[in-house]
Amino acid sequence: MENLPRRLANSGAVKIRAKLGTISGGRVLDVGTGPGDFIDVLMKTLRDYDNFIGIDISLKDLESARKKFKDQPVTLVEMNAESLEFDDSSFDAVCISYSLHHLGKISLVLSEMLRVLKPGGTFILQEEFRDGQQTEAQKTNMLQHAWDAQIDSLLGTTHNTTFTKQRIKSIITNLQLEKVEIFESTHAVQCLFCDDRFKCEDPKNEERIERSLKEIDDNLQRLKKISDQETRVRLQKTAEKLKERNKEFGNATPSLIFATGRKAN
Ligand SMILES: C[S@@+](CC[C@H](N)C(=O)[O-])C[C@H]1O[C@@H](n2cnc3c(N)ncnc32)[C@H](O)[C@@H]1O
């Protein structure tokens, strides 16, 4: 029996890891890689793999991934997922994690991912959702995320509020994959490997709250770039409420949908 806190052990994360353990990755494409956290998870959980290519529209977001995967079979490329610079049917698996709500053209990106996936290859999607039964700490995270997304949008970067469970499920269904499996979890599979997994069992743990308050302060700095004073004042007021919410209820990542399926032969 592995050493996991109770809520994490009872979440869907354990089943998701088991599912990933049945997948031979081969040549894997990760879309919207950012700091590369999902590639890290796949390296720890897939049955086997040959190599990873992580792409992101933002070079800045790839910087920490470059350091993390030095000397590993991981190639990181600045690229827009709306127009993937890869041949048709050139990957054994394609993945997108926590990035759907960052996309301006979701259908175009998904069709590009399907184009580069080999027939019989595996599609993997992970995305948090905003509805359903979530704890007050999770609601804090969602409200903070919506505030953060609003600032991004005002500063010119596409960032939507997270989707409903149903919207994510219908996005998966519309891909017309075979052998689709959909999991729901309060915790991400990466939590299983996280050094803070016991601390996070308490959503009001001091370090978590401090980190969250710092994120709010960092975002308040970004507000200076917004020219409309009324908007700035409104967002500053929301920040104060978010800080209070963090102290009262804590902060925890929202629940997520994890899905896998095969491209038809
Ligand atoms: C929340 S991060 C994803 C982090 C990572 N996948 C994970 O699981 O932790 C979303 C990423 O999507 C990227 N992104 C947004 N639009 C994109 C596009 N059209 N093409 C490629 N990457 C894009 C952003 O730059 C950002 O790094």
The ligand as a MOL file (V3000), in Angstrom:
LIG
                    3D

  0  0  0     0  0            999 V3000
M  V30 BEGIN CTAB
M  V30 COUNTS 27 29 0 0 0
M  V30 BEGIN ATOM
M  V30 1 C -1.8150 26.2580 -18.3880 0
M  V30 2 S -0.5680 26.1150 -19.5820 0 CHG=1
M  V30 3 C -0.4610 24.3610 -19.7620 0
M  V30 4 C 0.5110 23.7030 -18.8570 0
M  V30 5 C 0.8360 22.2470 -19.0540 0
M  V30 6 N 0.3150 21.6470 -20.2480 0
M  V30 7 C 0.3980 21.4370 -17.8340 0
M  V30 8 O -0.2850 20.4380 -17.9720 0
M  V30 9 O 0.7670 21.8040 -16.7240 0 CHG=-1
M  V30 10 C -1.3330 26.5340 -21.1190 0
M  V30 11 C -0.3200 26.7300 -22.2150 0
M  V30 12 O -0.9660 26.7650 -23.4970 0
M  V30 13 C -0.1640 27.5890 -24.3280 0
M  V30 14 N -0.9090 27.9490 -25.5480 0
M  V30 15 C -1.9800 28.7620 -25.6690 0
M  V30 16 N -2.3810 28.8590 -26.9600 0
M  V30 17 C -1.5500 28.0810 -27.6890 0
M  V30 18 C -1.4330 27.7630 -29.0790 0
M  V30 19 N -2.2810 28.2680 -29.9850 0
M  V30 20 N -0.4390 26.9360 -29.4640 0
M  V30 21 C 0.4250 26.4090 -28.5710 0
M  V30 22 N 0.3780 26.6730 -27.2340 0
M  V30 23 C -0.5940 27.5020 -26.7970 0
M  V30 24 C 0.1720 28.7600 -23.4310 0
M  V30 25 O 1.2720 29.5230 -23.9140 0
M  V30 26 C 0.4570 28.0440 -22.0930 0
M  V30 27 O 1.8320 27.7820 -21.9050 0
M  V30 END ATOM
M  V30 BEGIN BOND
M  V30 1 1 1 2
M  V30 2 1 2 3
M  V30 3 1 2 10
M  V30 4 1 3 4
M  V30 5 1 4 5
M  V30 6 1 5 6
M  V30 7 1 5 7
M  V30 8 2 7 8
M  V30 9 1 7 9
M  V30 10 1 10 11
M  V30 11 1 11 12
M  V30 12 1 11 26
M  V30 13 1 12 13
M  V30 14 1 13 14
M  V30 15 1 13 24
M  V30 16 1 14 15
M  V30 17 1 14 23
M  V30 18 2 15 16
M  V30 19 1 16 17
M  V30 20 1 17 18
M  V30 21 2 17 23
M  V30 22 1 18 19
M  V30 23 2 18 20
M  V30 24 1 20 21
M  V30 25 2 21 22
M  V30 26 1 22 23
M  V30 27 1 24 25
M  V30 28 1 24 26
M  V30 29 1 26 27
M  V30 END BOND
M  V30 END CTAB
M  END
